[in-house]
Amino acid sequence: MANLQRYNDPFGDLFDDLFRGFLVRPVVGEGTQLPQRLKLEVSEEDNQYKVLADIPGVKKEDIHVDINGDQVSIDAEVKQEKEAKENGGRILHSERYYGKLSRSFRLSQEIDAAGAQAKYSDGVLELILPKKQAESARRLSIQ
């Protein structure tokens, strides 16, 4: 299996676990859920990698995937709006969240960006990332 390297906050998990429910609590209304980190599943086959990323509630136009050699970056713009009741032109209750989620990781082999495919359905982004074929060794003749 490929070795994955995360490039987001290296201390995020430590502090999230340490302070979860202790001193740090988000100020949100009841029933509001702030998006968590992008959850990934990466699998490897002989000639490709398959990445599944959970990104619920995001439009596919707001998702961007960048491939640079063996590094893959996924960015998503989250826009969640929920209105409860409108009374005579006044909104009595509204909860909104705008933000950006991102995740970067490296794979053990370079990716053929030209053959990469992405599909987004039911809140799951599926990436098919073909491995770049290693160039064969070439022996030089000495003159």
C-alpha positions in Angstrom: 0.0 0.0 0.0 1.2 3.5 -0.7 2.6 5.7 2.0 0.3 8.7 2.5 1.7 11.9 3.8 -0.7 14.6 5.1 0.1 18.2 4.7 -2.6 19.9 6.7 -2.3 20.8 10.3 0.1 18.2 11.8 -1.1 19.0 15.4 -4.8 19.2 14.4 -5.7 15.7 15.5 -3.8 16.0 18.7 -5.4 19.2 19.8 -8.8 18.1 18.5 -8.7 15.0 20.7 -7.2 16.9 23.6 -9.7 19.7 23.7 -12.8 18.0 22.3 -15.6 19.1 24.6 -13.2 20.8 27.1 -12.5 24.5 26.6 -13.1 24.9 22.9 -16.6 24.7 21.6 -17.9 26.2 18.4 -20.7 28.7 18.8 -23.5 27.4 16.6 -27.2 27.0 16.8 -28.9 23.8 17.8 -28.8 21.1 15.1 -26.1 22.8 13.1 -23.2 20.6 12.1 -20.0 22.2 11.0 -18.2 20.1 8.3 -15.4 17.9 9.6 -12.2 17.2 7.8 -12.3 15.5 4.4 -12.4 11.8 5.1 -10.4 9.7 2.6 -10.1 6.1 1.5 -7.2 5.4 -0.8 -6.7 2.0 -2.4 -4.0 0.8 -4.8 -4.1 -1.6 -7.7 -1.4 -2.6 -10.1 -1.7 0.3 -12.4 -3.8 2.9 -10.6 -4.9 4.4 -7.3 -8.5 4.9 -6.3 -9.4 7.7 -3.9 -12.9 8.1 -2.3 -13.5 11.4 -0.4 -16.6 12.2 1.6 -17.7 15.8 0.7 -21.4 15.9 1.5 -23.5 19.0 0.7 -21.0 20.5 -1.8 -21.7 21.2 -5.4 -19.4 19.6 -7.9 -18.5 23.0 -9.3 -17.1 24.0 -5.9 -14.6 21.0 -5.8 -11.1 21.4 -7.2 -8.6 18.6 -7.6 -4.9 19.3 -8.4 -2.3 16.7 -9.3 1.4 17.6 -9.2 3.6 14.5 -9.7 2.9 12.3 -6.7 0.9 14.9 -4.7 -2.9 15.2 -4.8 -4.8 18.2 -3.4 -8.5 18.4 -3.0 -10.2 21.7 -2.2 -13.9 22.2 -1.6 -15.9 25.4 -1.0 -18.7 24.7 1.6 -21.8 26.8 1.5 -24.6 25.6 3.8 -27.7 27.6 4.3 -30.8 26.7 6.3 -33.8 29.0 6.8 -36.5 28.1 9.3 -39.4 30.4 8.6 -40.1 33.6 6.8 -42.8 35.9 8.3 -43.8 39.1 6.5 -40.4 39.5 4.8 -38.5 38.8 8.1 -36.4 35.7 8.6 -37.0 34.4 12.1 -34.2 31.8 12.1 -31.2 31.3 9.8 -28.1 29.2 10.1 -25.3 29.5 7.6 -21.8 28.2 7.2 -19.3 29.2 4.6 -15.8 27.8 4.5 -13.2 25.8 2.7 -12.1 22.3 3.2 -8.8 21.0 1.8 -6.7 17.9 2.0 -3.3 17.2 0.4 -1.4 13.9 0.4 1.4 12.1 -1.5 1.3 8.7 -3.1 4.3 6.4 -3.5 4.4 6.8 -7.3 3.8 9.7 -9.7 0.3 10.1 -11.2 -0.4 10.3 -15.0 -2.4 13.5 -14.7 -3.6 13.2 -18.4 -5.4 9.9 -17.6 -6.9 10.9 -14.3 -10.7 10.8 -13.8 -13.0 12.3 -11.2 -16.6 11.6 -10.5 -18.8 13.2 -7.8 -22.1 11.5 -6.8 -24.2 11.4 -3.6 -21.6 13.4 -1.6 -18.6 11.1 -2.5 -15.8 12.2 -4.8 -14.2 9.3 -6.6 -10.8 9.8 -8.2 -9.1 7.2 -10.5 -5.5 8.1 -10.7 -3.4 6.0 -13.1 0.2 5.5 -12.2 2.8 7.1 -14.4 4.8 4.4 -16.2 8.4 4.4 -15.1 10.8 5.1 -17.9 12.9 2.2 -18.8 16.6 2.4 -18.1 18.7 3.3 -21.0 22.3 2.5 -21.5 24.4 5.1 -23.2 27.1 4.2 -25.7 30.4 5.9 -25.0 32.1 7.5 -28.0 
